[in-house]
Amino acid sequence: MKINLVRIDDRLIHGQVVMAWTKTVTVKRIVVISDKVAADAIRKMLLETVAPPGIKVSVLAVKDGIKKLTDGSFSGQNLMLLFTNPTDVLAVKSGGVEITTVNIGGMSFAQGKKQITKAVSVDEADITAFKELSKLGVSLQIQVVPSDSVIDMMTKI
């Protein structure tokens, strides 16, 4: 198993992911890791059907994601891990999955969040998780599409 991209994007699989990122980083499987999404049968079914031809999709709860990423279930596959928030990334990293870089593409604005770039808004829980990931040596890069310049998340929070 090789993790070619770890991305936070609360829209998950959409045009930018499908068209830009899967062409920039070679993947054979997109693994969406989210308790909330895994528990939503309709959203899960939709995500499993929107990937481009030749790319499989798995939608897993955080605990199941950690298990499958550490037990060899994805052996021999190039993966893209997609998350909706940094707290889940921290849980997966803390669960033993080797994550060295996180691409932050989109975190929508909502009440209680502060907008730090055009595409990224964070609340206190997000900031805490990003700080913990940084302490663990994870590079946190804001980059909506591959052609955008990389912004170091830690300079924004």
Accessible surface in RSA format (square Angstrom, percent):
REM  Atomic radii and reference values for relative SASA: ProtOr
REM  Chains: A
REM  Algorithm: Lee & Richards
REM  Probe-radius: 1.40
REM  Slices: 20
REM RES _ NUM      All-atoms   Total-Side   Main-Chain    Non-polar    All polar
REM                ABS   REL    ABS   REL    ABS   REL    ABS   REL    ABS   REL
RES MET A   1    92.05  47.7  38.50  25.5  53.55 127.5  37.81  32.1  54.24  71.9
RES LYS A   2   132.90  64.8 129.14  79.2   3.76   9.0  79.53  71.6  53.38  56.9
RES ILE A   3    40.25  22.9  13.56  10.1  26.69  64.3  13.56   9.8  26.69  72.4
RES ASN A   4    38.27  26.4  14.77  14.3  23.50  56.6  11.10  26.7  27.18  26.3
RES LEU A   5    21.27  11.8  16.59  11.9   4.68  11.8  21.22  14.9   0.04   0.1
RES VAL A   6     7.17   4.7   4.87   4.4   2.30   5.5   4.87   4.2   2.30   6.2
RES ARG A   7     0.00   0.0   0.00   0.0   0.00   0.0   0.00   0.0   0.00   0.0
RES ILE A   8     0.00   0.0   0.00   0.0   0.00   0.0   0.00   0.0   0.00   0.0
RES ASP A   9     0.00   0.0   0.00   0.0   0.00   0.0   0.00   0.0   0.00   0.0
RES ASP A  10    37.72  26.4  29.29  29.2   8.43  19.9  18.12  42.7  19.60  19.5
RES ARG A  11   111.39  46.8  93.42  47.6  17.97  42.8  59.78  81.7  51.61  31.3
RES LEU A  12     0.46   0.3   0.46   0.3   0.00   0.0   0.46   0.3   0.00   0.0
RES ILE A  13    13.99   8.0   0.36   0.3  13.63  32.9   0.36   0.3  13.63  37.0
RES HIS A  14    39.53  21.6  28.97  20.1  10.56  27.0  33.62  34.6   5.91   6.9
RES GLY A  15    47.29  58.3   0.00   N/A  47.29  58.3  36.23  99.4  11.06  24.8
RES GLN A  16    55.60  31.1  50.64  37.0   4.95  11.8  21.90  46.6  33.69  25.6
RES VAL A  17     0.00   0.0   0.00   0.0   0.00   0.0   0.00   0.0   0.00   0.0
RES VAL A  18    23.89  15.7  22.24  20.1   1.65   4.0  22.24  19.3   1.65   4.5
RES MET A  19   111.52  57.8 107.57  71.2   3.95   9.4  86.31  73.4  25.21  33.4
RES ALA A  20    28.93  26.6  20.00  30.9   8.93  20.3  28.29  39.8   0.64   1.7
RES TRP A  21    11.40   4.6  11.40   5.5   0.00   0.0  11.40   6.1   0.00   0.0
RES THR A  22    14.94  10.6   3.69   3.7  11.25  26.8   0.71   1.0  14.23  21.5
RES LYS A  23   150.38  73.4 116.15  71.3  34.23  81.5  87.66  78.9  62.72  66.8
RES THR A  24    80.94  57.6  47.36  48.0  33.58  80.0  43.08  57.9  37.87  57.2
RES VAL A  25    28.65  18.9  24.78  22.4   3.87   9.3  28.65  24.9   0.00   0.0
RES THR A  26    88.07  62.6  81.27  82.4   6.80  16.2  48.68  65.4  39.38  59.5
RES VAL A  27     7.20   4.7   0.00   0.0   7.20  17.4   0.00   0.0   7.20  19.5
RES LYS A  28   117.74  57.4 115.95  71.1   1.79   4.3  64.34  57.9  53.39  56.9
RES ARG A  29    34.13  14.3  34.13  17.4   0.00   0.0   0.07   0.1  34.06  20.6
RES ILE A  30     0.00   0.0   0.00   0.0   0.00   0.0   0.00   0.0   0.00   0.0
RES VAL A  31     0.00   0.0   0.00   0.0   0.00   0.0   0.00   0.0   0.00   0.0
RES VAL A  32     0.00   0.0   0.00   0.0   0.00   0.0   0.00   0.0   0.00   0.0
RES ILE A  33     0.00   0.0   0.00   0.0   0.00   0.0   0.00   0.0   0.00   0.0
RES SER A  34     3.60   3.0   3.60   4.8   0.00   0.0   0.00   0.0   3.60   5.0
RES ASP A  35    81.80  57.3  76.75  76.4   5.05  11.9  35.20  82.8  46.60  46.5
RES LYS A  36   166.23  81.1 155.32  95.3  10.91  26.0 105.46  94.9  60.77  64.7
RES VAL A  37     1.23   0.8   1.00   0.9   0.22   0.5   1.23   1.1   0.00   0.0
RES ALA A  38    24.08  22.1   9.42  14.5  14.66  33.4   9.64  13.6  14.43  38.2
RES ALA A  39    88.96  81.8  49.48  76.4  39.48  89.8  60.92  85.8  28.04  74.3
RES ASP A  40    62.34  43.7  55.78  55.5   6.56  15.5  18.78  44.2  43.56  43.4
RES ALA A  41    79.94  73.5  66.17 102.1  13.76  31.3  70.42  99.2   9.52  25.2
RES ILE A  42   121.97  69.4 120.61  89.9   1.36   3.3 121.56  87.5   0.41   1.1
RES ARG A  43    79.43  33.4  78.07  39.8   1.37   3.3  28.92  39.5  50.52  30.6
RES LYS A  44    68.27  33.3  68.27  41.9   0.00   0.0  21.83  19.6  46.45  49.5
RES MET A  45   107.76  55.8 106.67  70.6   1.09   2.6  66.33  56.4  41.43  54.9
RES LEU A  46    95.73  53.3  95.63  68.4   0.10   0.3  95.73  67.2   0.00   0.0
RES LEU A  47    13.37   7.4  13.23   9.5   0.14   0.3  13.37   9.4   0.00   0.0
RES GLU A  48    77.33  44.4  55.31  41.8  22.02  52.4  16.16  31.3  61.17  49.9
RES THR A  49    98.13  69.8  65.51  66.4  32.62  77.7  63.62  85.5  34.51  52.2
RES VAL A  50    71.46  47.0  54.30  49.2  17.16  41.4  60.10  52.2  11.37  30.8
RES ALA A  51    20.77  19.1   2.70   4.2  18.06  41.1   2.70   3.8  18.06  47.8
RES PRO A  52    29.54  21.5  22.49  20.5   7.05  25.6  27.97  23.1   1.56   9.7
RES PRO A  53   136.83  99.7 106.61  97.2  30.22 109.8 119.15  98.4  17.67 109.8
RES GLY A  54    62.35  76.9   0.00   N/A  62.35  76.9  40.87 112.2  21.48  48.1
RES ILE A  55    27.75  15.8  15.60  11.6  12.16  29.3  15.97  11.5  11.78  32.0
RES LYS A  56   130.89  63.9 125.14  76.8   5.76  13.7  77.55  69.8  53.34  56.8
RES VAL A  57    19.29  12.7   0.25   0.2  19.03  45.9   0.25   0.2  19.03  51.6
RES SER A  58    16.58  14.0  12.53  16.7   4.04   9.3   8.41  17.9   8.17  11.4
RES VAL A  59     3.65   2.4   0.00   0.0   3.65   8.8   0.00   0.0   3.65   9.9
RES LEU A  60    23.16  12.9  21.58  15.4   1.57   4.0  23.16  16.3   0.00   0.0
RES ALA A  61    25.42  23.4  24.36  37.6   1.05   2.4  24.36  34.3   1.05   2.8
RES VAL A  62    15.61  10.3  15.61  14.1   0.00   0.0  15.61  13.6   0.00   0.0
RES LYS A  63   172.17  84.0 167.42 102.7   4.75  11.3 112.00 100.8  60.17  64.1
RES ASP A  64    71.01  49.7  70.53  70.2   0.49   1.1   9.10  21.4  61.92  61.7
RES GLY A  65     0.00   0.0   0.00   N/A   0.00   0.0   0.00   0.0   0.00   0.0
RES ILE A  66    36.34  20.7  36.34  27.1   0.00   0.0  36.34  26.2   0.00   0.0
RES LYS A  67   127.38  62.1 122.57  75.2   4.82  11.5  92.27  83.1  35.11  37.4
RES LYS A  68    79.23  38.7  78.88  48.4   0.35   0.8  34.04  30.6  45.19  48.1
RES LEU A  69     7.62   4.2   0.00   0.0   7.62  19.2   0.00   0.0   7.62  20.5
RES THR A  70    75.29  53.5  38.82  39.4  36.46  86.9  30.98  41.6  44.30  67.0
RES ASP A  71    74.87  52.4  37.07  36.9  37.79  89.4  37.80  89.0  37.06  37.0
RES GLY A  72    45.75  56.4   0.00   N/A  45.75  56.4  31.02  85.1  14.72  33.0
RES SER A  73    52.27  44.2  18.51  24.7  33.76  77.8  18.94  40.3  33.33  46.7
RES PHE A  74     9.36   4.7   9.03   5.6   0.33   0.8   9.03   5.5   0.33   0.9
RES SER A  75    81.10  68.5  62.09  82.9  19.01  43.8  26.98  57.5  54.12  75.8
RES GLY A  76    76.12  93.9   0.00   N/A  76.12  93.9  40.88 112.2  35.24  78.9
RES GLN A  77    41.63  23.3  39.90  29.2   1.73   4.1  19.96  42.5  21.67  16.4
RES ASN A  78    46.17  31.8  45.25  43.7   0.92   2.2   0.39   0.9  45.78  44.3
RES LEU A  79     0.00   0.0   0.00   0.0   0.00   0.0   0.00   0.0   0.00   0.0
RES MET A  80     0.00   0.0   0.00   0.0   0.00   0.0   0.00   0.0   0.00   0.0
RES LEU A  81     0.00   0.0   0.00   0.0   0.00   0.0   0.00   0.0   0.00   0.0
RES LEU A  82     0.00   0.0   0.00   0.0   0.00   0.0   0.00   0.0   0.00   0.0
RES PHE A  83     0.00   0.0   0.00   0.0   0.00   0.0   0.00   0.0   0.00   0.0
RES THR A  84    27.14  19.3  20.42  20.7   6.72  16.0  13.21  17.7  13.93  21.1
RES ASN A  85    41.13  28.4  41.13  39.7   0.00   0.0  17.18  41.3  23.95  23.1
RES PRO A  86     0.00   0.0   0.00   0.0   0.00   0.0   0.00   0.0   0.00   0.0
RES THR A  87    69.58  49.5  67.70  68.6   1.88   4.5  61.34  82.4   8.24  12.5
RES ASP A  88    22.81  16.0  22.81  22.7   0.00   0.0   0.00   0.0  22.81  22.7
RES VAL A  89     0.00   0.0   0.00   0.0   0.00   0.0   0.00   0.0   0.00   0.0
RES LEU A  90    35.87  20.0  35.87  25.7   0.00   0.0  35.87  25.2   0.00   0.0
RES ALA A  91    38.62  35.5  28.42  43.9  10.20  23.2  35.42  49.9   3.20   8.5
RES VAL A  92     0.00   0.0   0.00   0.0   0.00   0.0   0.00   0.0   0.00   0.0
RES LYS A  93    39.14  19.1  30.49  18.7   8.65  20.6  12.09  10.9  27.05  28.8
RES SER A  94    82.02  69.3  42.78  57.1  39.24  90.4  39.48  84.1  42.54  59.6
RES GLY A  95    34.44  42.5   0.00   N/A  34.44  42.5  18.84  51.7  15.60  34.9
RES GLY A  96    58.54  72.2   0.00   N/A  58.54  72.2  33.99  93.3  24.55  55.0
RES VAL A  97     5.00   3.3   0.48   0.4   4.52  10.9   3.26   2.8   1.75   4.7
RES GLU A  98   123.06  70.6 109.54  82.9  13.52  32.2  60.85 117.7  62.20  50.8
RES ILE A  99     0.75   0.4   0.00   0.0   0.75   1.8   0.58   0.4   0.17   0.5
RES THR A 100    83.43  59.3  76.44  77.5   6.99  16.7  51.50  69.2  31.93  48.3
RES THR A 101    53.99  38.4  48.72  49.4   5.27  12.6  29.06  39.0  24.93  37.7
RES VAL A 102     0.00   0.0   0.00   0.0   0.00   0.0   0.00   0.0   0.00   0.0
RES ASN A 103     5.13   3.5   4.70   4.5   0.43   1.0   3.40   8.2   1.74   1.7
RES ILE A 104     0.00   0.0   0.00   0.0   0.00   0.0   0.00   0.0   0.00   0.0
RES GLY A 105     0.00   0.0   0.00   N/A   0.00   0.0   0.00   0.0   0.00   0.0
RES GLY A 106     4.02   5.0   0.00   N/A   4.02   5.0   4.02  11.0   0.00   0.0
RES MET A 107     2.64   1.4   1.53   1.0   1.11   2.6   1.53   1.3   1.11   1.5
RES SER A 108    63.81  53.9  52.03  69.4  11.78  27.1  39.90  85.0  23.91  33.5
RES PHE A 109   131.24  65.7 104.98  65.0  26.26  68.3 104.98  63.6  26.26  75.2
RES ALA A 110    50.99  46.9  42.97  66.3   8.02  18.2  50.99  71.8   0.00   0.0
RES GLN A 111   184.71 103.3 150.21 109.8  34.50  82.1  58.80 125.2 125.91  95.5
RES GLY A 112    66.93  82.5   0.00   N/A  66.93  82.5  42.29 116.0  24.64  55.2
RES LYS A 113    49.15  24.0  37.05  22.7  12.10  28.8  19.88  17.9  29.27  31.2
RES LYS A 114   118.31  57.7 113.49  69.6   4.82  11.5  76.08  68.5  42.23  45.0
RES GLN A 115   102.89  57.5  78.28  57.2  24.61  58.6  18.93  40.3  83.97  63.7
RES ILE A 116    23.83  13.6   4.54   3.4  19.29  46.5  11.37   8.2  12.47  33.8
RES THR A 117    26.06  18.5  13.87  14.1  12.19  29.1  25.37  34.1   0.69   1.0
RES LYS A 118   196.01  95.6 167.30 102.7  28.71  68.3 113.90 102.5  82.11  87.5
RES ALA A 119    29.33  27.0  15.02  23.2  14.31  32.6  24.89  35.0   4.44  11.8
RES VAL A 120     0.37   0.2   0.00   0.0   0.37   0.9   0.00   0.0   0.37   1.0
RES SER A 121     2.45   2.1   2.45   3.3   0.00   0.0   0.00   0.0   2.45   3.4
RES VAL A 122     1.11   0.7   0.00   0.0   1.11   2.7   0.00   0.0   1.11   3.0
RES ASP A 123    45.83  32.1  42.32  42.1   3.52   8.3  14.98  35.3  30.86  30.8
RES GLU A 124   131.71  75.6 128.96  97.6   2.75   6.6  68.89 133.3  62.82  51.3
RES ALA A 125    63.59  58.5  49.31  76.1  14.28  32.5  58.29  82.1   5.30  14.0
RES ASP A 126     7.38   5.2   7.38   7.3   0.00   0.0   0.00   0.0   7.38   7.4
RES ILE A 127    21.03  12.0  21.03  15.7   0.00   0.0  21.03  15.1   0.00   0.0
RES THR A 128    80.83  57.5  78.43  79.5   2.41   5.7  56.25  75.6  24.58  37.2
RES ALA A 129     3.52   3.2   2.40   3.7   1.12   2.6   3.28   4.6   0.25   0.7
RES PHE A 130     0.00   0.0   0.00   0.0   0.00   0.0   0.00   0.0   0.00   0.0
RES LYS A 131    95.25  46.5  94.06  57.7   1.19   2.8  43.65  39.3  51.60  55.0
RES GLU A 132    65.00  37.3  65.00  49.2   0.00   0.0  13.61  26.3  51.39  42.0
RES LEU A 133     0.00   0.0   0.00   0.0   0.00   0.0   0.00   0.0   0.00   0.0
RES SER A 134    39.74  33.6  28.07  37.5  11.68  26.9   2.46   5.2  37.29  52.2
RES LYS A 135   158.43  77.3 119.51  73.3  38.92  92.7  85.57  77.0  72.86  77.6
RES LEU A 136    92.58  51.6  67.36  48.2  25.23  63.4  72.94  51.2  19.64  52.9
RES GLY A 137    62.12  76.6   0.00   N/A  62.12  76.6  36.11  99.1  26.01  58.3
RES VAL A 138     6.90   4.5   0.34   0.3   6.56  15.8   0.65   0.6   6.25  17.0
RES SER A 139    48.42  40.9  38.84  51.8   9.58  22.1  34.30  73.0  14.12  19.8
RES LEU A 140     4.79   2.7   0.17   0.1   4.63  11.6   0.17   0.1   4.63  12.4
RES GLN A 141    52.73  29.5  52.73  38.5   0.00   0.0   3.62   7.7  49.10  37.2
RES ILE A 142     5.58   3.2   5.24   3.9   0.34   0.8   5.24   3.8   0.34   0.9
RES GLN A 143    23.57  13.2  21.84  16.0   1.74   4.1   1.74   3.7  21.84  16.6
RES VAL A 144    30.90  20.3  30.44  27.6   0.46   1.1  30.44  26.4   0.46   1.2
RES VAL A 145    33.28  21.9  33.28  30.1   0.00   0.0  33.28  28.9   0.00   0.0
RES PRO A 146    37.90  27.6  20.00  18.2  17.90  65.1  20.98  17.3  16.92 105.1
RES SER A 147   107.01  90.4  67.05  89.5  39.96  92.1  57.53 122.5  49.48  69.3
RES ASP A 148    58.88  41.2  49.39  49.2   9.49  22.4  15.89  37.4  42.99  42.9
RES SER A 149    96.59  81.6  76.46 102.0  20.13  46.4  45.10  96.0  51.49  72.1
RES VAL A 150    77.46  51.0  49.46  44.8  28.00  67.5  49.46  43.0  28.00  76.0
RES ILE A 151    64.12  36.5  60.72  45.2   3.41   8.2  64.12  46.2   0.00   0.0
RES ASP A 152    71.39  50.0  64.35  64.0   7.04  16.7  27.19  64.0  44.20  44.1
RES MET A 153     0.00   0.0   0.00   0.0   0.00   0.0   0.00   0.0   0.00   0.0
RES MET A 154    63.70  33.0  46.31  30.6  17.39  41.4  46.67  39.7  17.03  22.6
RES THR A 155   102.16  72.7  64.99  65.9  37.17  88.6  66.86  89.8  35.30  53.4
RES LYS A 156    85.59  41.8  68.52  42.0  17.08  40.7  21.43  19.3  64.16  68.3
RES ILE A 157    48.41  27.5   0.55   0.4  47.86 115.3  13.44   9.7  34.96  94.9
END  Absolute sums over single chains surface
CHAIN  1 A     7746.4       5921.2       1825.1       4429.2       3317.2
END  Absolute sums over all chains
TOTAL          7746.4       5921.2       1825.1       4429.2       3317.2
